[in-house]
Amino acid sequence: MPELACRNVIVGAGAMGAAAARALASRGEPVVLVEQFAIGHDRGSSHGAARIIRHSYADPVYAGLMPAAFRAWRELEAAAGVSLFVRTGGVSFSTPDVDYVGRVASCLAGLEVPHRRMTGAEWNRTNPAFGVRADSDVVFEPDAGMLAASRAVALQVDLARSIGGETVTVLERTPIRSIDLDGDRPVVVAENLRLRADRLIVTAGAWTERLFPMLGVPLAVTRQRVCYFRPADPTPYRIGRLPVFIAMGAGPLEAFYGMPDLGGAVVKAARHGGLATNPDDDDRAVTEDDATIVREFLRGCLPVLADAPLAFTETCLYTSTPDERFVVDFLPGRPDVIVASPCSGHGFKFSCLIGRILADMAIDGSCSLRPAGWGLAGEES
């Protein structure tokens, strides 16, 4: 089996791997980007038309990163000469017994991000498509919106190739069997190829624990089942009328989100989280029971949509730590191996910034933007 010596190898070409490849290429680094499926595949976590981007976080660590994340996306748009961000505004809800919106509003105030806090009754009067509980706690952020997800991933792979030329290699449909760490350099083992890397970055999403079974951080893989509803009158649900929305309940399965469609005819809605799954199972089924769960949420949020026809469905994978924090760290004892699982169902908005962080870590050994809590032990070792 041939073995190739490589400067930088990235395993996984989803949002994080694609961003890291572009960031490394932009710094003049040669890159081999390896993907087990085709670039832009729909088996993982980075596909689909759009993802939410917002400053509205209840956790000050992630809220504090969002100005840099927005800036990273603007810099990508400028470099590529295309637009990926659509401003829709974003609204967050919680019932009075859930301390969520209050923490979001506190973070927004600390960042000096414009926002308005109000009751559910006030929100419904302003936005008659909604029908949330009158005593709901609500905060609106006008600068939130959506990112063109699949387009962003493909664009960053294309940019890495165009920037790096012959120094950037993209290997599609190349499943990784193992990672050999017995030598002085990591070796990525595929079926008919071995890649000996000076630096290895693993952004394998739901397959991370397969490659590093002794990682030390439990990564739960769940399948997200997403519904797209087609209202009879799409006008109140188009971009410019309908903001992206997040509703937080008291329990772990009482969080929901949604957004208008880039095409303007349907509305995306889903529950945040799902049942454990095997990432190798190509299970795309969204059952009527799955749709009913989302419809019941919509009945208390956007009531007309609750009975709208289901236009189509899709699935994607979450790879989550127990507290939904990100993991971006060097493998213990291996300054040449970085494991990146900045996911937990809320990572895409950070992916452009994560690419820069991974490039800085690989080249410089650290990055000031990376929070200490992203270590494999939950803190810097």
PyMOL commands that set and color helices and strands:
alter all, ss='L'
color gray80, all
select helices_A, chain A and resi 15-26+60-80+101-111+120-126+149-167+205-211+235-237+288-299+303-307+348-364+372-374
alter helices_A, ss='H'
color red, helices_A
select strands_A, chain A and resi 3-11+31-34+50-53+85-87+90-94+116-119+137-141+145-148+168-171+176-180+187-190+194-202+220-229+244-248+255-260+267-271+310-320+327-331+334-341
alter strands_A, ss='S'
color yellow, strands_A
deselect
rebuild
show_as cartoon
